[in-house]
Amino acid sequence: MGPLIRNRVLWVAGAALMVALAWWGRNDLVKILSLRPVPLGLCFLFTLAMALTSVWKWRICLRSMGEAGAAHYWSLFHYFMVGRVLGLLVPMELGDLSARTMSLKYKHSLSLGRGTYSVYLERAFDVAVSGILLAPSALFILDVVSPATGLAIAGLGFLAGFLCLAVLGRQTIRLLVELFGLILKGICIIPGLRGRVNPKAEKQALAVVDVGRVAPKLYLLSGIKFLCTALRFASVALATGMATGVADILLFTPGAQLALVFSVTPGGLGVVDWSWSGLLLKMGVSKHEIVPYLITLRLAVLVSVLVLAGISRLVLLRSRLGAKP
């Protein structure tokens, strides 16, 4: 099956799953007509905060690699938002990685290996934070612990992770470099990339870069990004009137983020939504609240990403004009 046919099949599959979800909650869709505007505005602001935090992290990674010339903040912000938009059309992680890596290659002459590593390093700490918080999330979703206990476990886990990185930051980066070397070998097998990237040379270049001191900083920023993600989910819950507390949403988020791993459809269409519906049902959320919430969340994120992508382009053009003598 060719890439074009595969993409069309995934689009059809994702659309079919979304139609099935809408049909499942067809009697409750009318609630979308009475959304609260202020929480929806907060959803946009939290999406903006997530983007700005991610770009800040990415900029730190590039600077620590000695690529200060590619670390212009508003350029990176635009590349990041292009990746978000592309992630609405193809599997999300693939869209994000390809847009950012290729932007660095063609706009700043970074090799594919170094560009990919900068994105990989930035995202690695997101995975670490989500992984640490997944245990209390699972315990809460399975109704083993109360929200208060779950938050306490999550807070202690996050603090323990920070203390470990404060002591073992350099060793952690070395481990990440080794892991990236293995991943890069796999990437280079892909037709079109074979022969264009030298995995051994790329890994050797990264191994001499000392970024251990930035590991705790990247971890803390990933924590802020995670919090903004959770608050975005909570703001949409408030907009739809879903009777779920903010603490519940905070503990729901790590489990929900895990569903992104299986988002093979464009933008995770349908797959993520059905995964989240199962988690919400397990949490005790009423079926009558789930579908309006999920559809509103998807539409709110879609609009926020498109608006921010447009703004990023305008800001980039303005910053370039202001830099001209």
LINWODA-V105145 format. One record per backbone hydrogen bond with DSSP energy under -0.5 kcal/mol. NH is the residue of the N-H (numbers start at 1). CO is the residue of the C=O. E is the energy in kcal/mol with one decimal. If there is no record, write none. Layout:
NH;CO;E, NH;CO;E
This chain:
6;2;-2.7, 7;3;-2.5, 8;4;-2.0, 9;5;-2.4, 10;6;-2.4, 11;7;-2.2, 12;8;-2.5, 13;9;-2.6, 14;10;-2.8, 15;11;-2.7, 16;12;-2.5, 17;13;-2.1, 18;14;-2.0, 19;15;-2.5, 20;16;-2.3, 21;17;-2.1, 22;18;-2.6, 23;19;-2.5, 24;20;-2.2, 25;21;-1.7, 26;23;-1.3, 28;25;-2.0, 29;25;-0.6, 29;26;-0.6, 31;28;-1.8, 32;29;-1.9, 33;30;-1.5, 34;31;-1.6, 35;32;-0.9, 36;239;-1.6, 37;35;-0.5, 40;36;-1.1, 41;37;-2.0, 42;38;-1.9, 43;39;-1.8, 44;40;-1.6, 45;41;-1.9, 46;42;-2.7, 47;43;-2.0, 48;44;-2.3, 49;45;-2.5, 50;46;-2.3, 51;47;-2.2, 52;48;-2.8, 53;49;-2.3, 54;50;-2.3, 55;51;-2.4, 56;52;-2.1, 57;53;-2.3, 58;54;-2.5, 59;55;-2.6, 60;56;-2.0, 61;57;-2.2, 62;58;-2.2, 63;59;-2.5, 64;60;-2.5, 65;61;-1.1, 66;63;-1.7, 67;62;-2.8, 70;67;-1.3, 71;68;-1.5, 76;72;-2.3, 77;73;-2.4, 78;74;-1.8, 79;75;-2.5, 80;76;-2.7, 81;77;-2.1, 82;78;-2.4, 83;79;-2.0, 84;80;-1.8, 85;81;-2.4, 86;82;-2.7, 87;83;-1.9, 88;85;-1.7, 89;86;-1.5, 90;86;-1.8, 95;91;-2.3, 96;92;-2.4, 97;93;-2.4, 98;94;-2.5, 99;95;-2.0, 100;96;-1.9, 101;97;-2.5, 102;98;-2.3, 103;99;-1.7, 104;100;-2.0, 105;101;-1.9, 106;102;-2.6, 107;103;-2.2, 108;104;-1.3, 109;105;-0.9, 110;104;-2.0, 115;111;-2.7, 116;112;-2.4, 117;113;-2.2, 118;114;-2.1, 119;115;-1.5, 120;116;-2.8, 121;117;-3.1, 122;118;-1.7, 123;119;-2.5, 124;120;-2.0, 125;121;-0.9, 126;122;-0.5, 127;123;-2.0, 128;124;-1.9, 129;125;-2.2, 130;126;-2.6, 131;127;-2.7, 132;128;-2.3, 133;129;-2.1, 134;130;-0.8, 135;131;-0.6, 137;133;-1.6, 138;134;-2.9, 139;135;-2.4, 140;136;-2.0, 141;137;-2.9, 142;138;-2.4, 143;140;-1.8, 144;139;-3.2, 145;139;-1.0, 150;146;-2.8, 151;147;-2.5, 152;148;-2.0, 153;149;-2.4, 154;150;-2.4, 155;151;-2.7, 156;152;-2.3, 157;153;-2.5, 158;154;-2.5, 159;155;-2.2, 160;156;-2.4, 161;157;-2.1, 162;158;-2.0, 163;159;-2.4, 164;160;-2.2, 165;161;-2.0, 166;162;-2.2, 167;163;-1.3, 168;164;-3.3, 169;165;-0.9, 172;168;-2.2, 173;169;-2.1, 174;170;-2.1, 175;171;-2.1, 176;172;-2.2, 177;173;-2.4, 178;174;-2.1, 179;175;-2.4, 180;176;-2.5, 181;177;-2.2, 182;178;-1.4, 183;179;-2.1, 184;180;-3.1, 185;181;-1.5, 186;182;-1.4, 187;183;-2.2, 188;184;-2.3, 189;186;-1.0, 190;187;-1.7, 193;190;-2.1, 194;190;-1.1, 196;193;-2.1, 197;193;-0.9, 199;197;-0.8, 202;198;-2.5, 203;199;-2.4, 204;200;-2.1, 205;201;-2.0, 206;202;-1.7, 207;203;-2.1, 208;204;-0.8, 209;206;-1.6, 210;208;-0.6, 211;209;-1.0, 214;211;-1.4, 215;211;-0.5, 215;212;-1.1, 218;214;-2.6, 219;215;-2.2, 220;216;-2.4, 221;217;-2.3, 222;218;-2.0, 223;219;-1.8, 224;220;-2.0, 225;221;-2.5, 226;222;-2.5, 227;223;-2.2, 228;224;-2.3, 229;225;-2.2, 230;226;-2.5, 231;227;-2.5, 232;228;-1.8, 233;229;-1.9, 234;230;-2.3, 235;231;-2.4, 236;232;-1.8, 237;233;-1.8, 238;234;-2.2, 239;235;-2.0, 240;236;-2.0, 241;237;-0.7, 241;238;-0.5, 242;237;-2.4, 244;242;-2.3, 249;245;-1.7, 250;246;-2.5, 251;247;-1.8, 252;248;-1.6, 253;249;-1.9, 254;250;-0.6, 255;251;-0.5, 256;252;-2.3, 257;253;-2.9, 258;254;-1.3, 259;255;-0.7, 259;256;-1.1, 260;257;-1.4, 261;258;-1.5, 262;259;-1.3, 263;260;-1.6, 264;262;-2.1, 267;87;-0.6, 267;90;-1.7, 268;265;-2.7, 269;266;-1.8, 271;269;-1.6, 272;268;-2.1, 273;268;-0.6, 274;270;-2.5, 275;271;-1.9, 276;272;-2.7, 277;273;-2.0, 278;274;-1.8, 279;275;-1.8, 280;276;-2.8, 281;277;-2.3, 282;278;-2.1, 283;279;-1.7, 284;280;-0.5, 284;281;-1.2, 285;280;-2.5, 289;286;-1.6, 290;286;-1.1, 291;287;-0.9, 293;289;-1.5, 294;290;-2.7, 295;291;-2.5, 296;292;-2.1, 297;293;-2.6, 298;294;-2.3, 299;295;-2.3, 300;296;-2.8, 301;297;-2.5, 302;298;-2.3, 303;299;-2.6, 304;300;-2.3, 305;301;-2.7, 306;302;-2.2, 307;303;-2.6, 308;304;-2.6, 309;305;-2.3, 310;306;-1.9, 311;307;-2.5, 312;308;-2.7, 313;309;-1.6, 314;310;-1.9, 315;311;-2.9, 316;312;-2.2, 317;313;-2.3, 318;314;-2.3, 319;315;-2.5, 320;316;-2.1, 321;317;-2.1, 322;318;-2.4, 323;319;-1.1, 324;320;-0.7, 324;321;-0.7
